[in-house]
Amino acid sequence: MNQVLKFEAAIANFFGSPYAVATDCCTHAIELCLRHRGYKSVGCPARTYVSIPMTIFKLGLDYYWRDYKWKNYYYLDRTDIIDAAVLWERDSYIPETLMCLSFQFQKHLSLGRGGAILCDNVTDYDTLKKMSHDGRTPVIPWKEQDIDTIGYHYYMTLEVAQDGLDKLPDAINRAPKIWTQDDYPFLPDMEVFQ
C-alpha cells in the first residue's frame, strides 16, 4: 500500500468515516464534490475563506450569500457538502455527507498543502478518487486504462502523504484551535464580489 492510501486510511479512521480521498487542497476537494454532485445553485457563507465563493463562481453556479454563525465547519447551503477545513476532532464525520478537510500550513495537521474528502459510500470514493487523478484509477498505469471519467490534476503527492503520516501522532495528541465565522472577513463587501 502506498503512502497516500495509508494516509487516507489513517485520516478516515481518525474522523470516523468509512473512506477518505486525499487531494492537493481543500478548495479542490470542494470543487470535486460540487462537480461530482452536479449542483446548480449553492449558498455560500459570507464569512469563510475567499477561495470558496471563487470556486463557486469558477464553476458557473448560481449562488447567494448566507451570513450565519458556524464553529469548525459549515454546510454549503442546499448541498450535502461540508467545508470542514478547520475541523480537527476524532469521530466527527457526519454520515451521508462529503466532508472536505484542509492540511494547509495554518491548519492543525500542517502539511503546507493538502486536503481530503470524507465519505461513506464506495461509489463516491471511487468516483472522487478518479476525478482527483486525471480520471484514472491511481494504482494502475494510465496507459493501461480505458479512462471513462473526466478528471482533474488534484491528487495528493506521496511526499505530502508521508509527511502527514509522520505528523499525525502529534496532531492527534495536541488540542486544536476552535475556529468560527469571526476568524474571517465579510466577503460580500470585497470589491471582487461586487
Secondary structure, DSSP 8 states (H G I E B T S, - for coil): --HHHHHHHHHHHHHT-SEEEEESBHHHHHHHHHHHHT-SEEEEESSS-THHHHHHHHTT-EEEEE----BS-EE-BTSSEEE-TT---TT---TTSEEEEE--TTSSS--SSBEEEEES-HHHHHHHHHHHBTTS-TTS-GGGS---S---B-B--HHHHHHHHHHHHHHHHS-----BGGGS--GGGSGGG-
